[in-house]
Amino acid sequence: MKLDRTAEKRLTAWMSNHLLFTSVQLADDKHALDFEDRIIQHLLPPLNIEKADGSPYREALTATRSALRSAIAAGPHPRDDQDF
């Protein structure tokens, strides 16, 4: 799935304004994966639907991603300025 340049810039701007990033050094990969799973289950980040089973956004985001994939697969749109 690929967004056009305008949509990609809008998504990047949204992420810059709404998401946080940090790093944590752990003993090994297993600890890192376990830690990641616990953090995702605790915070339920809206864009992570793969591991956030209890996310209230999961159904809507899955449907939106599916619609986006279908629109991209359908090819060019009559309006070139249409954003997703």
Secondary structure, DSSP 4 states (H G I P E B T S, - for coil): ----HHHHHHHHHHHHHH--------SSHHHHHHHHHHHHHHH--TT--SS-TT-TTHHHHHHHHHHHHHHHHT---S-TT---
